[in-house]
Amino acid sequence: MSNESAAGHPSLVFRTAAESDHARVVAAIPEWWQMPNSETLPLLLPRLFFQHFGDTSTIVDDGDGELAAFLVGFRSQSQPEVAYVHFVGVRPDLRGAGLARTLYERFFAQVRALGCSRVDAITGPVNRRSQQFHRAMGFTLGGDTDVDGVPAYLDYDGPGEHRVTFTRAI
C-alpha cells in the first residue's frame, strides 16, 4: 500500500487488488460508464480476475476509502512477453487529471519487470474515449475491417461483439 500524489490528488492510496474488491468494482462500472441499465457489462469482470490476477491489478482509494480508480491486468500465460489490460476505470469526478495514465504507467513498469515487452487491450468500436486515450498513450489500434470509421475485428468476442485492439511496446 502506498500514498502517492498522482493526478494532483495527494490523498489517493494505490494498492494491489484483493478478491474482496470485486463487488465494489463491479458495482461502480455501470455508473462510471453511464450505463445504469447494463447487466452484462459487469459480467465482463468476473471474480476470478481478483482471485488470480490481483498481484498485477491495482485499486486506488480516495482519502475517504471510496473507490477512485482501478486497473485489472495480467501477464499472459501463453505469451509471457505480453501483458493485457482487461479493465480500467476512473471515477468520473477524477477524470482528466492523469490518473488512468498513472495506472497504465505503473502497470507497464510492473509487467516490464516480469519480462513483458508488449501490452495489449481491447474496446468496442463505439468507445471513442477509450480509443483516444489509448492513442495518446502510444498504443496502435488494430482491426481487419472498418466499423463506423474505426478499425475493428468483427465478432471478436462473439456474434455482433466487434472489438478494436490496442498494442503497445513497453
Buried (B, 14 or more C-beta within 10 A) or exposed (E): EEEBEBBEBEEBBBEEBEEEBBEEBBEBBBEBBEEEEEEEBBEEBEEEBBEEBBEBBBBBBBEEEEBBBBBBBBBBEEEEEBBBBBBBBBBEEBBEBBBBBBBBBBBBEBBEEEEBEBBBBBBBBBBBEBBEBBEEBBBEBBBEEEBEEBBBBBEBEEEEEBBBBBBBEB
